[in-house]
């Protein structure tokens, strides 16, 4: 295990054991606007998981691996570098009575211990930017079936205001994480013939200071709609989005 992977493991064990209050407070403040990307992500998983073998790539304490089982997945595997996360996730599956169709494994996402073409769907929420992107794409293309789908939501690294916030709050993230840039998404085309990206949250960021007001959700919807218009009519504005959801399919097998 490299020093980088070991550092990620140590950091996330602390997070999943509740030892980073600053990160929790930041998430509660800024992630209040992110429901639309989670809805699109959930809808994709619901549509594609029925009767399938799925894998959550970097599961942490996510709800999504359980979500796929409750919506008809035949079997769900979840991996994470954090043994603390895997222990907690395994206990939750047993408590929900679905442990027989789930497995949780401590694993390096850059070196998957699965045969080629093991999964119909691989998914993850905010994990690729913690990894060597090229190694991640290579392993994802190897582990997914020929007709399978890979779907991720990730933060982007072009917006100067978000980057300033990141610089001012180094303690709530790992030293090696790197929000994706346009070239990282372009790189996926070397491993998948089809790459589809949807962008979220530029103007919507302006709603965050009003999160405690009664009109907050209406404001978020209005600004979300504004983002969609700008992203469609002025594609260059997509690089200033906070988040992206991308779907990879038709893997190029080595």
C-alpha positions in Angstrom: 0.0 0.0 0.0 1.5 3.4 -1.0 1.9 6.3 1.4 -0.9 8.1 -0.5 -3.4 5.2 0.0 -2.3 4.7 3.6 -2.9 8.5 4.3 -6.3 8.3 2.7 -7.2 5.2 4.8 -6.1 6.9 8.0 -8.0 10.1 7.3 -11.2 8.4 6.4 -11.1 6.0 9.4 -11.0 9.2 11.5 -13.9 10.7 9.5 -16.1 7.5 9.8 -15.4 7.3 13.5 -16.8 10.8 13.9 -13.5 12.6 14.5 -13.7 15.5 12.1 -16.4 18.0 13.3 -15.2 20.7 10.9 -15.8 18.5 7.9 -19.3 17.6 9.2 -20.2 21.3 9.7 -19.0 22.2 6.2 -21.0 19.3 4.7 -24.1 20.4 6.5 -23.6 24.0 5.3 -22.7 23.5 1.6 -24.3 20.2 0.6 -27.8 21.5 1.3 -28.1 22.5 -2.4 -27.1 19.1 -3.8 -30.4 17.2 -3.9 -30.8 17.5 -7.6 -27.6 15.6 -8.5 -28.4 12.9 -5.9 -31.9 12.5 -7.4 -30.5 12.0 -10.9 -27.9 9.6 -9.5 -30.5 7.7 -7.6 -32.8 7.5 -10.6 -30.0 6.1 -12.7 -29.2 3.4 -10.2 -32.9 2.5 -9.8 -33.3 2.2 -13.5 -30.2 0.0 -14.1 -29.8 -2.1 -10.9 -32.8 -4.5 -11.1 -31.6 -8.1 -11.3 -28.0 -7.0 -11.7 -24.7 -7.5 -9.9 -23.6 -4.0 -8.7 -20.6 -2.6 -7.0 -20.2 0.6 -5.0 -16.7 1.9 -5.5 -15.5 3.7 -2.3 -18.7 3.2 -0.3 -17.8 4.9 3.0 -21.0 5.1 5.0 -23.1 5.6 1.9 -26.8 4.7 1.6 -26.5 3.8 -2.1 -25.4 0.2 -2.0 -28.4 -0.6 0.3 -30.6 1.5 -2.0 -29.7 -0.7 -5.0 -30.6 -3.9 -3.0 -33.9 -2.4 -1.8 -34.6 -1.6 -5.5 -34.0 -5.0 -6.9 -30.3 -5.6 -7.3 -29.4 -9.3 -7.3 -26.2 -8.7 -5.4 -24.3 -5.7 -4.2 -20.6 -5.5 -3.4 -19.1 -2.5 -1.7 -15.5 -1.6 -1.3 -13.6 1.0 0.7 -10.1 1.6 1.9 -11.4 2.3 5.4 -11.8 -0.8 7.5 -13.9 1.3 9.9 -16.4 2.1 7.2 -16.5 -1.5 6.1 -17.1 -2.8 9.6 -20.0 -0.3 10.1 -21.5 -1.0 6.7 -21.5 -4.8 7.4 -23.3 -4.3 10.7 -25.9 -2.2 9.0 -26.6 -4.8 6.3 -27.2 -7.4 9.0 -29.5 -5.0 10.9 -31.5 -4.4 7.7 -31.8 -8.2 7.0 -30.1 -8.0 3.6 -26.6 -9.3 4.4 -27.2 -12.4 2.4 -27.1 -10.4 -0.9 -24.4 -7.9 0.1 -20.6 -8.1 0.7 -18.3 -5.4 2.1 -14.6 -5.5 1.4 -11.6 -3.5 2.4 -9.9 -2.9 -0.9 -7.6 -0.5 -2.8 -9.8 1.0 -5.5 -6.8 1.2 -7.8 -6.2 -2.5 -7.6 -9.5 -4.3 -7.6 -9.4 -8.0 -6.6 -12.2 -9.0 -9.0 -12.1 -10.9 -12.4 -12.7 -9.0 -15.6 -16.3 -8.2 -16.3 -17.6 -8.9 -12.8 -20.3 -6.2 -12.6 -23.2 -4.9 -14.5 -23.1 -1.5 -12.7 -20.3 0.2 -10.8 -21.1 3.4 -9.0 -19.6 5.9 -6.6 -20.1 9.3 -5.0 -17.1 11.5 -4.6 -14.4 8.9 -4.9 -12.5 9.3 -8.2 -10.9 12.6 -7.1 -9.2 10.8 -4.2 -7.5 8.4 -6.7 -5.0 8.2 -9.5 -7.6 8.9 -12.2 -6.0 6.9 -14.9 -5.6 3.8 -12.7 -9.2 4.2 -11.6 -10.5 4.3 -15.1 -8.4 1.3 -16.2 -9.7 -0.8 -13.3 -13.3 0.3 -13.9 -13.1 -0.6 -17.6 -11.7 -4.0 -16.7 -14.2 -4.8 -14.0 -17.4 -3.7 -15.8 -19.2 -6.0 -18.2 -19.2 -5.2 -21.9 -22.8 -3.9 -21.7 -22.5 -2.4 -18.2 -22.5 1.1 -16.9 -20.2 3.1 -14.6 -21.7 6.2 -12.9 -20.1 8.7 -10.6 -20.8 12.0 -9.0 -17.6 14.1 -8.4 -16.6 17.6 -7.5 -14.9 19.8 -10.1 -11.9 22.0 -9.7 -12.2 25.0 -12.0 -14.5 27.4 -10.0 -12.2 30.0 -8.4 -14.5 30.7 -5.4 -14.8 27.0 -4.5 -11.0 26.6 -4.9 -10.5 29.6 -2.5 -12.7 27.9 0.1 -10.8 24.6 -0.4 -7.5 26.5 0.2 -8.9 28.1 3.4 -10.1 24.8 4.8 -7.4 22.2 4.3 -8.3 20.2 7.5 -11.6 18.9 6.1 -10.0 17.0 3.2 -7.1 14.8 2.5 -3.8 16.4 1.2 -3.9 14.2 -2.0 -7.5 14.7 -3.2 -7.8 16.7 -6.4 -11.3 17.8 -7.7 -11.6 16.8 -11.3 -10.8 19.1 -14.2 -11.9 18.9 -17.8 -8.9 16.8 -18.8 -9.8 14.2 -16.2 -13.2 13.7 -17.7 -11.7 13.7 -21.2 -9.3 11.0 -20.1 -12.2 8.6 -19.6 -12.6 8.4 -23.4 -9.4 6.4 -23.5 -11.1 3.7 -21.5 -14.7 4.0 -22.6 -16.3 4.6 -26.0 -19.2 6.5 -24.4 -18.8 9.3 -21.8 -21.9 11.3 -20.8 -21.5 14.2 -18.4 -24.1 16.4 -16.6 -23.1 19.5 -14.7 -24.5 21.0 -11.5 -24.3 24.1 -9.4 -22.8 27.4 -10.4 -25.4 30.1 -9.8 -27.0 27.7 -7.3 -24.1 28.3 -4.9 -25.5 31.7 -4.3 -28.4 30.1 -2.4 -26.2 28.8 0.4 -26.2 31.9 2.6 -30.1 31.8 2.6 -30.3 28.1 3.7 -32.1 29.0 7.0 -34.8 31.1 5.3 -38.3 29.8 4.3 -37.8 30.6 0.6 -34.5 28.6 0.4 -35.9 25.7 -1.6 -37.7 27.9 -4.0 -34.5 29.9 -4.5 -32.5 26.7 -5.1 -34.9 25.5 -7.7 -34.8 28.9 -9.5 -31.0 29.0 -9.5 -30.8 25.3 -10.6 -33.0 26.1 -13.6 -30.7 29.1 -14.4 -27.7 26.8 -14.3 -29.3 24.3 -16.7 -30.0 27.1 -19.2 -26.5 28.5 -19.0 -24.9 25.0 -19.2 -27.0 24.2 -22.3 -26.6 27.5 -24.2 -23.1 28.5 -23.1 -21.2 25.2 -22.7 -18.0 27.0 -21.5 -19.8 27.8 -18.2 -19.9 24.0 -17.4 -16.3 24.2 -16.2 -17.4 26.5 -13.4 -19.9 24.0 -12.0 -19.2 22.6 -8.6 -20.2 19.0 -9.4 -20.5 16.6 -12.3 -22.3 13.3 -12.8 -20.8 11.2 -15.6 -21.9 7.8 -17.0 -19.3 5.6 -18.7 -20.2 2.7 -21.0 -18.8 0.5 -23.8 -15.5 -0.2 -22.0 -12.4 -0.6 -24.1 -11.0 -3.9 -23.0 -7.2 -4.3 -23.0 
